[in-house]
Amino acid sequence: GSKAETIQLELLDASGKQLVINHGLDSGSDPLIAFLPKQDGEFIARVSETTLEGSADHAYRLTITTQAYITGWWPLSVPVNKDTMVELVGHELHGAKVKVHPTKAGKLTLPEIAAATRFREVPAVLATEMNEQLEHEPNDEPAQAQPITVPTSINGRLFVPGKAQASDSDVYAFDAKAGDEWMIETMAAQSMAPTDTRLEVLNADGSPVERLRVQAIRSSWNNFRSVDADNQDIRLENYTETGLNEFVYFNGDIMKTFRLPRGPDGGFFFYTSNGKRRAYFDTTATAHPLEEPCYVVEPLKAGEAPLPNGLPVISIPFANDDDGLRKLGRDSRLHFTAPASAKYLIRVTDSRGWSGERFAYRLVVRKPVPDFAVKLSGENMSIGAGSAMGFSLRADRMDDFEEPITVTIEGLPQGWIASSPIVIERGHTLASGSLYAEPNATA
């Protein structure tokens, strides 16, 4: 809760020479330095704010210790009613492991961690009733793919023992029949691991599996400002040629128009999910600089010949860095439909090419269960007789459920009237209504 949000920590020798500097154990977190002196001596720890700000509210706590320090653990999930050894990762742990035996599904805090041991996050694993497997190296290449039987959950690590800085990839092979649908997703950031997973579905020879092709029908570009991956407001050149509910392709990121510009100084609003700009066809929402070109595109049906309009036809593979529905943070998610009966490969990498003992992940391959849940915002309102108040309904759409959701409100007391039915339209997550109390309404 301190205002000191961009602290840097330095370790200096007695002469003031900088030995180590750190801005955070992980992106956005507080600094941590693990240091092994090569000789006895005096050292200096310097704490500063990278923005050069300071106040009485810029508080911090500095700890210097030789205690064991946990920075990660593996596996991230374990089966119920079985003994599983969980390896602790960090400093001065000397290969420590903790045995767990969960009796029910859910989050399980690791027991038996010594009181003197420090950690940033309370170590915990997810206990499940799924078939929980472990990754086995070597499985870096398609020819070395680890066979798996789906549905399943696999706990892996992007880690090459003895080569801490080496980039790693893990490849798994499974069989699917034509038309089979599978949800393929990772759980890493959700379990406090630093891994930023990237998922790909490949053919047995390692080539990408094409999800679909899109035909460019008009060209444009970002004409006002750079936008980040969350921004839903983007100004496009030739905006009068683009309509509602059209797909726009920006360098691998496919978005969909939701609201037209309200004049030359306005931008398109694109569909959002979880408060961030949504990416369609399991593409990944990314940042786009000023004047980056884009295309209005239409999906082509299987075998459909593209129009000879001089604009590109773009192949979209089964690949994802961050979940297009923006629910999983840095974790990845693919809705895979097998185009033919064959063996397919799933490749897991870190999008930055990073690896290490802490770079754990859980890979889940399961059948999709399209569903939704609706939450009411505005319950427990106090409404005066003869007046009204608004409320909203927010839908949580699961496993690509896109259909309209109709909500009816029934059984109101005498004198009360509510907007009903209310339809949360196809692909949308929000709809609003009003609740009226007539002058003679029942209190």
Buried (B, 14 or more C-beta within 10 A) or exposed (E): EEEBEBBBBBBBEEEEEEBBEBBBBBEEEBBBBEEEEEEEEEEBEEEEBEEEEEEEEEEEEEEEEEEBBBBBBBBBBBBBEEEBEBBBBBBBBEEBEBEBBBEEEEEBEBEEBEEEBBBBEEBBBBBBEBBBBEBEBEBBEBEEBBEBEBBBBBBBBBBBEEEEEEBBBBBBBBBBEEEBBBBBBBBBBBBBBBBBBBBBBBBEEBEBBEBBBBBBBBBBBBBBEEBEBEBBBBBBBEBEEBEEEBBBBBEBBBBBBBBBBEEEEBBBBBBBBBEBBBBBBBBBBBBBEEEBEBBBBBBBEEEEEBEEEEBBBBEBBBBBBBBBBBBBEBBBBBBBBBBEEEEBBBBBBBBEBBBBBBBBBBBBBBEBEEEBEBEEEBEEEEBEEEEBEEBBBBBBBBBBBEEEBEBEBEEBEEBBBBBEEBEBEEBBBEBBBBBBBBEEBEE
